[in-house]
C-alpha cells in the first residue's frame, strides 16, 4: 500500500486553521479546485467538474487533537482502498504545521493522487492565512 505524506507550515494559528478544516462541508473553500460539496450524515460528496465526483466517509473529527480522518469510498479513480488524515499542530511560532497522511491501494494510483494532494496543499497554503 502506498503512503503519501505532506507536511507544511501555514500562517494561521492552530485554532483558526482547525476551525476552517473542521467545517467538512466547506472543504471547497480550502481546496478551491473542488466544486460543490454536500453532506449527508457522515458522507461528504465533492464535485470534481468534468472528472465526476468523490464520495468520502468522514471517519472522525477529533477537536482535542485537531485531526480529521476520512476515506474516499467512491471516485472516478481506481482506488481499492483509501484512507487519509489531516492534523493541525502548533509549529512553535505564530502559525501551524499541517500534516496530511494518505494511504492508497493499489500503488499504481499513488502518482495521480500525489498530484491532486500537491495542488490541494498549495490551495491550503493560500486560503489558510
N, CA, C and O of each residue as an XYZ file, in Angstrom:
516
protein
N       0.855     -1.179      0.000
C       0.000      0.000      0.000
C       0.894      1.233      0.000
O       1.835      1.319      0.789
N       0.608      2.176     -0.872
C       1.389      3.414     -0.958
C       0.938      4.392      0.123
O      -0.242      4.461      0.468
N       1.889      5.135      0.641
C       1.597      6.159      1.628
C       2.128      7.487      1.108
O       3.267      7.585      0.650
N       1.290      8.493      1.187
C       1.663      9.844      0.772
C       1.647     10.708      2.024
O       0.664     10.705      2.766
N       2.704     11.434      2.262
C       2.798     12.314      3.416
C       3.167     13.706      2.939
O       4.114     13.883      2.173
N       2.420     14.677      3.394
C       2.757     16.077      3.147
C       2.706     16.803      4.480
O       1.713     16.712      5.202
N       3.770     17.521      4.810
C       3.842     18.367      5.994
C       4.236     19.755      5.525
O       5.178     19.915      4.749
N       3.511     20.755      6.002
C       3.823     22.112      5.582
C       3.330     23.093      6.630
O       2.412     22.798      7.395
N       3.951     24.262      6.656
C       3.555     25.317      7.579
C       2.551     26.233      6.913
O       2.595     26.467      5.705
N       1.646     26.745      7.728
C       0.679     27.737      7.273
C       0.696     28.903      8.259
O       1.111     28.752      9.407
N       0.246     30.049      7.803
C       0.308     31.263      8.611
C      -0.776     31.348      9.675
O      -0.647     32.143     10.606
N      -1.822     30.570      9.570
C      -2.939     30.638     10.519
C      -2.571     29.977     11.843
O      -1.768     29.045     11.883
N      -3.167     30.470     12.922
C      -2.970     29.838     14.230
C      -3.581     28.436     14.210
O      -4.462     28.168     13.393
N      -3.134     27.535     15.091
C      -3.732     26.202     15.126
C      -5.248     26.223     15.325
O      -5.964     25.458     14.679
N      -5.741     27.084     16.204
C      -7.189     27.139     16.434
C      -7.935     27.628     15.198
O      -8.984     27.085     14.854
N      -7.405     28.646     14.526
C      -8.063     29.163     13.323
C      -8.009     28.148     12.180
O      -8.993     27.956     11.466
N      -6.858     27.506     12.014
C      -6.729     26.510     10.952
C      -7.668     25.333     11.202
O      -8.313     24.844     10.275
N      -7.747     24.877     12.456
C      -8.639     23.767     12.770
C     -10.096     24.167     12.564
O     -10.885     23.377     12.046
N     -10.456     25.367     12.958
C     -11.843     25.811     12.782
C     -12.240     25.746     11.309
O     -13.366     25.369     10.985
N     -11.328     26.107     10.426
C     -11.612     26.049      8.984
C     -11.675     24.603      8.493
O     -12.598     24.239      7.765
N     -10.711     23.784      8.881
C     -10.674     22.390      8.437
C     -11.836     21.592      8.999
O     -12.350     20.694      8.332
N     -12.253     21.905     10.204
C     -13.336     21.189     10.903
C     -14.678     21.336     10.184
O     -15.554     20.485     10.338
N     -14.847     22.383      9.417
C     -16.093     22.612      8.664
C     -16.069     21.742      7.416
O     -15.812     22.236      6.318
N     -16.337     20.450      7.576
C     -16.150     19.478      6.497
C     -17.022     19.777      5.276
O     -16.668     19.384      4.164
N     -18.124     20.444      5.454
C     -18.996     20.787      4.326
C     -18.519     21.988      3.537
O     -19.130     22.358      2.534
N     -17.430     22.599      3.981
C     -16.912     23.787      3.310
C     -15.491     23.567      2.798
O     -14.741     24.523      2.602
N     -15.124     22.301      2.581
C     -13.767     21.983      2.128
C     -13.432     22.672      0.809
O     -12.262     22.934      0.530
N     -14.440     22.969     -0.005
C     -14.190     23.645     -1.279
C     -13.742     25.097     -1.093
O     -13.277     25.722     -2.046
N     -13.874     25.634      0.104
C     -13.335     26.964      0.386
C     -11.836     26.882      0.697
O     -11.126     27.884      0.612
N     -11.365     25.698      1.054
C      -9.949     25.482      1.350
C      -9.206     24.872      0.168
O      -8.062     25.229     -0.114
N      -9.868     23.953     -0.516
C      -9.323     23.347     -1.731
C     -10.168     23.900     -2.868
O     -11.216     23.352     -3.210
N      -9.696     24.984     -3.440
C     -10.542     25.795     -4.307
C     -10.839     25.176     -5.668
O     -11.701     25.681     -6.388
N     -10.141     24.079     -6.050
C     -10.471     23.444     -7.323
C     -11.637     22.469     -7.191
O     -12.112     21.936     -8.194
N     -12.103     22.231     -5.968
C     -13.298     21.406     -5.783
C     -14.535     22.234     -6.113
O     -14.579     23.442     -5.880
N     -15.522     21.562     -6.654
C     -16.794     22.221     -6.928
C     -17.711     22.141     -5.718
O     -17.256     22.198     -4.575
N     -18.993     22.010     -5.978
C     -20.000     21.951     -4.920
C     -19.734     20.774     -3.979
O     -19.306     19.702     -4.406
N     -19.995     20.996     -2.700
C     -19.826     19.980     -1.669
C     -21.147     19.817     -0.939
O     -21.813     20.800     -0.614
N     -21.524     18.567     -0.684
C     -22.731     18.308      0.104
C     -22.415     17.279      1.179
O     -21.502     16.465      1.041
N     -23.195     17.338      2.253
C     -23.041     16.437      3.393
C     -24.368     15.725      3.614
O     -25.432     16.345      3.623
N     -24.281     14.413      3.793
C     -25.443     13.603      4.152
C     -24.995     12.654      5.248
O     -24.395     11.616      4.969
N     -25.282     13.005      6.491
C     -24.791     12.219      7.621
C     -23.289     12.313      7.698
O     -22.736     13.407      7.816
N     -22.616     11.168      7.633
C     -21.157     11.175      7.675
C     -20.527     10.999      6.296
O     -19.349     10.660      6.180
N     -21.326     11.234      5.251
C     -20.826     11.146      3.870
C     -20.715     12.538      3.278
O     -21.664     13.321      3.314
N     -19.541     12.837      2.730
C     -19.308     14.106      2.034
C     -19.136     13.797      0.559
O     -18.387     12.893      0.190
N     -19.832     14.549     -0.283
C     -19.715     14.412     -1.731
C     -19.117     15.704     -2.274
O     -19.607     16.798     -1.995
N     -18.042     15.555     -3.060
C     -17.340     16.701     -3.641
C     -17.369     16.576     -5.159
O     -16.969     15.552     -5.712
N     -17.837     17.611     -5.819
C     -17.864     17.632     -7.279
C     -16.463     17.940     -7.809
O     -15.755     18.802     -7.290
N     -16.087     17.206     -8.862
C     -14.775     17.382     -9.485
C     -14.890     17.914    -10.906
O     -13.982     17.713    -11.712
N     -15.971     18.579    -11.223
C     -16.158     19.102    -12.570
C     -16.328     17.985    -13.572
O     -17.127     17.073    -13.357
N     -15.586     18.042    -14.666
C     -15.686     17.047    -15.731
C     -15.238     15.654    -15.304
O     -15.549     14.670    -15.976
N     -14.509     15.560    -14.189
C     -13.983     14.268    -13.744
C     -14.987     13.460    -12.930
O     -14.740     12.287    -12.654
N     -16.098     14.047    -12.544
C     -17.095     13.316    -11.759
C     -17.159     13.823    -10.342
O     -17.117     15.030    -10.103
N     -17.262     12.902     -9.395
C     -17.352     13.302     -8.002
C     -16.676     12.287     -7.090
O     -16.462     11.129     -7.451
N     -16.348     12.770     -5.888
C     -15.797     11.937     -4.827
C     -16.867     11.741     -3.773
O     -17.587     12.683     -3.439
N     -16.982     10.547     -3.249
C     -17.765     10.315     -2.046
C     -16.785      9.922     -0.966
O     -15.953      9.035     -1.157
N     -16.890     10.590      0.171
C     -15.964     10.362      1.263
C     -16.732     10.057      2.543
O     -17.747     10.691      2.833
N     -16.255      9.106      3.288
C     -16.759      8.821      4.617
C     -15.935      9.643      5.593
O     -14.715      9.492      5.657
N     -16.586     10.507      6.350
C     -15.893     11.254      7.392
C     -15.795     10.303      8.589
O     -16.790     10.041      9.264
N     -14.600      9.796      8.841
C     -14.380      8.789      9.873
C     -14.405      9.423     11.252
O     -15.064      8.921     12.163
N     -13.685     10.530     11.403
C     -13.693     11.222     12.693
C     -13.216     12.652     12.514
O     -12.471     12.979     11.591
N     -13.670     13.484     13.426
C     -13.207     14.863     13.527
C     -12.946     15.095     15.008
O     -13.865     15.387     15.773
N     -11.690     14.962     15.402
C     -11.308     14.995     16.807
C     -10.824     16.387     17.189
O      -9.683     16.758     16.911
N     -11.698     17.148     17.825
C     -11.351     18.513     18.212
C     -10.141     18.561     19.142
O      -9.296     19.447     19.017
N     -10.055     17.607     20.077
C      -8.962     17.643     21.056
C      -7.591     17.411     20.414
O      -6.565     17.783     20.985
N      -7.576     16.800     19.235
C      -6.310     16.564     18.526
C      -6.196     17.381     17.238
O      -5.186     17.307     16.539
N      -7.232     18.156     16.928
C      -7.295     18.922     15.672
C      -6.992     17.995     14.496
O      -6.144     18.297     13.657
N      -7.697     16.862     14.448
C      -7.430     15.831     13.448
C      -8.726     15.398     12.773
O      -9.727     15.113     13.431
N      -8.682     15.357     11.456
C      -9.798     14.907     10.633
C      -9.358     13.658      9.878
O      -8.311     13.665      9.231
N     -10.146     12.585      9.952
C      -9.857     11.361      9.206
C     -11.015     11.093      8.255
O     -12.180     11.267      8.614
N     -10.686     10.669      7.038
C     -11.715     10.387      6.044
C     -11.227      9.300      5.100
O     -10.034      9.009      5.016
N     -12.177      8.712      4.397
C     -11.864      7.674      3.428
C     -12.673      7.930      2.167
O     -13.881      8.160      2.236
N     -12.018      7.890      1.023
C     -12.731      8.007     -0.249
C     -13.364      6.651     -0.534
O     -12.670      5.642     -0.653
N     -14.684      6.641     -0.642
C     -15.423      5.392     -0.843
C     -15.888      5.208     -2.282
O     -16.185      4.088     -2.698
N     -15.953      6.294     -3.043
C     -16.320      6.219     -4.461
C     -15.674      7.396     -5.168
O     -15.644      8.511     -4.648
N     -15.152      7.130     -6.380
C     -14.476      8.185     -7.125
C     -14.288      7.730     -8.564
O     -14.502      6.559     -8.879
N     -13.886      8.656     -9.445
C     -13.566      8.254    -10.812
C     -12.186      7.592    -10.910
O     -11.782      7.164    -11.991
N     -11.471      7.508     -9.802
C     -10.152      6.903     -9.772
C     -10.277      5.427     -9.414
O     -11.345      4.984     -8.991
N      -9.233      4.681     -9.573
C      -9.283      3.235     -9.386
C      -8.736      2.813     -8.027
O      -7.842      1.971     -7.949
N      -9.270      3.393     -6.963
C      -8.855      3.021     -5.620
C      -9.473      1.681     -5.239
O     -10.660      1.448     -5.464
N      -8.662      0.810     -4.664
C      -9.189     -0.342     -3.937
C      -9.406      0.059     -2.485
O     -10.321     -0.416     -1.812
N      -8.530      0.952     -2.024
C      -8.590      1.424     -0.644
C      -8.004      2.824     -0.577
O      -7.018      3.132     -1.247
N      -8.621      3.662      0.236
C      -8.092      4.992      0.503
C      -8.468      5.366      1.924
O      -9.617      5.201      2.334
N      -7.511      5.864      2.666
C      -7.768      6.422      3.983
C      -6.779      7.557      4.192
O      -5.607      7.441      3.834
N      -7.251      8.649      4.769
C      -6.381      9.802      4.985
C      -6.713     10.471      6.310
O      -7.817     10.342      6.838
N      -5.726     11.189      6.829
C      -5.964     12.031      7.997
C      -5.200     13.332      7.817
O      -4.128     13.379      7.214
N      -5.791     14.381      8.361
C      -5.193     15.713      8.345
C      -5.158     16.189      9.785
O      -6.142     16.065     10.514
N      -4.024     16.732     10.191
C      -3.914     17.208     11.555
C      -3.231     18.567     11.569
O      -2.288     18.818     10.818
N      -3.722     19.430     12.433
C      -3.165     20.771     12.625
C      -2.412     20.772     13.952
O      -2.975     20.451     14.998
N      -1.131     21.135     13.895
C      -0.276     21.172     15.084
C       0.337     22.555     15.235
O       0.505     23.265     14.244
N       0.677     22.952     16.469
C       1.449     24.189     16.626
C       2.817     24.010     15.972
O       3.380     22.916     15.997
N       3.353     25.081     15.388
C       4.674     24.963     14.768
C       5.762     25.689     15.551
O       6.877     25.861     15.058
N       5.440     26.111     16.761
C       6.437     26.790     17.587
C       6.485     28.290     17.377
O       7.176     29.002     18.106
N       5.762     28.768     16.394
C       5.711     30.203     16.118
C       4.270     30.682     16.161
O       3.471     30.221     16.977
N       3.957     31.596     15.288
C       2.602     32.145     15.221
C       1.662     31.290     14.383
O       0.443     31.422     14.492
N       2.211     30.421     13.555
C       1.407     29.647     12.627
C       1.187     28.217     13.078
O       1.209     27.902     14.268
N       0.971     27.355     12.081
C       0.635     25.960     12.331
C       1.415     25.050     11.403
O       1.925     25.473     10.365
N       1.493     23.808     11.797
C       2.048     22.741     10.970
C       0.874     21.870     10.556
O       0.120     21.389     11.402
N       0.722     21.669      9.264
C      -0.354     20.857      8.695
C       0.276     19.529      8.279
O       1.230     19.513      7.502
N      -0.251     18.422      8.790
C       0.266     17.095      8.482
C      -0.858     16.296      7.830
O      -1.947     16.164      8.388
N      -0.577     15.763      6.635
C      -1.593     15.060      5.855
C      -1.027     13.717      5.396
O      -0.093     13.661      4.596
N      -1.606     12.645      5.914
C      -1.255     11.277      5.515
C      -2.351     10.723      4.632
O      -3.532     10.920      4.916
N      -1.984     10.037      3.572
C      -2.945      9.307      2.736
C      -2.377      7.924      2.455
O      -1.233      7.790      2.020
N      -3.175      6.907      2.706
C      -2.839      5.535      2.344
C      -3.731      5.148      1.183
O      -4.939      5.383      1.213
N      -3.132      4.550      0.154
C      -3.899      4.242     -1.046
C      -3.432      2.911     -1.633
O      -2.250      2.569     -1.609
N      -4.391      2.191     -2.151
C      -4.121      0.925     -2.812
C      -4.967      0.881     -4.070
O      -6.134      1.267     -4.010
N      -4.452      0.435     -5.200
C      -3.116     -0.095     -5.437
C      -2.078      1.020     -5.536
O      -2.410      2.195     -5.694
N      -0.827      0.621     -5.441
C       0.270      1.585     -5.501
C       0.254      2.403     -6.788
O       0.693      3.553     -6.794
N      -0.240      1.831     -7.862
C      -0.222      2.498     -9.157
C      -1.049      3.764     -9.241
O      -0.822      4.578    -10.136
N      -2.010      3.961     -8.332
C      -2.807      5.191     -8.359
C      -2.160      6.308     -7.546
O      -2.627      7.447     -7.572
N      -1.081      5.985     -6.819
C      -0.442      6.985     -5.966
C       0.085      8.204     -6.736
O      -0.099      9.324     -6.260
N       0.729      8.045     -7.898
C       1.227      9.245     -8.587
C       0.128     10.254     -8.938
O       0.336     11.459     -8.798
N      -1.015      9.790     -9.383
C      -2.113     10.704     -9.703
C      -2.655     11.362     -8.430
O      -2.972     12.552     -8.427
N      -2.757     10.585     -7.355
C      -3.226     11.155     -6.092
C      -2.220     12.170     -5.560
O      -2.615     13.200     -5.014
N      -0.930     11.896     -5.710
C       0.089     12.853     -5.270
C      -0.062     14.196     -5.972
O       0.099     15.242     -5.343
N      -0.367     14.182     -7.254
C      -0.575     15.440     -7.974
C      -1.756     16.213     -7.392
O      -1.680     17.429     -7.214
N      -2.842     15.511     -7.099
C      -4.013     16.171     -6.518
C      -3.703     16.695     -5.118
O      -4.105     17.805     -4.767
N      -2.995     15.909     -4.325
C      -2.618     16.334     -2.977
C      -1.720     17.564     -3.046
O      -1.914     18.504     -2.276
N      -0.754     17.578     -3.938
C       0.132     18.736     -4.063
C      -0.638     19.993     -4.467
O      -0.359     21.081     -3.962
N      -1.595     19.851     -5.364
C      -2.425     21.005     -5.737
C      -3.260     21.468     -4.543
O      -3.433     22.668     -4.330
N      -3.775     20.517     -3.769
C      -4.562     20.872     -2.583
C      -3.691     21.568     -1.540
O      -4.142     22.515     -0.895
N      -2.459     21.116     -1.369
C      -1.534     21.755     -0.427
C      -1.344     23.224     -0.793
O      -1.401     24.089      0.081
N      -1.123     23.509     -2.051
C      -0.959     24.908     -2.472
C      -2.213     25.720     -2.185
O      -2.128     26.878     -1.774
N      -3.368     25.117     -2.400
C      -4.616     25.804     -2.095
C      -4.758     26.058     -0.594
O      -5.147     27.153     -0.187
N      -4.446     25.059      0.227
C      -4.483     25.232      1.683
C      -3.592     26.388      2.110
O      -4.002     27.221      2.918
N      -2.380     26.447      1.575
C      -1.434     27.493      1.953
C      -1.997     28.874      1.632
O      -1.794     29.820      2.393
N      -2.694     28.991      0.524
C      -3.255     30.285      0.112
C      -4.488     30.662      0.936
O      -4.665     31.828      1.288
N      -5.331     29.691      1.239
C      -6.611     30.014      1.886
C      -6.535     30.026      3.396
O      -7.345     30.701      4.032
N      -5.600     29.312      4.001
C      -5.464     29.297      5.464
C      -4.431     30.327      5.912
O      -3.345     29.978      6.375
N      -4.781     31.569      5.769
C      -3.902     32.669      6.179
C      -4.548     33.449      7.288
O      -3.971     34.420      7.777
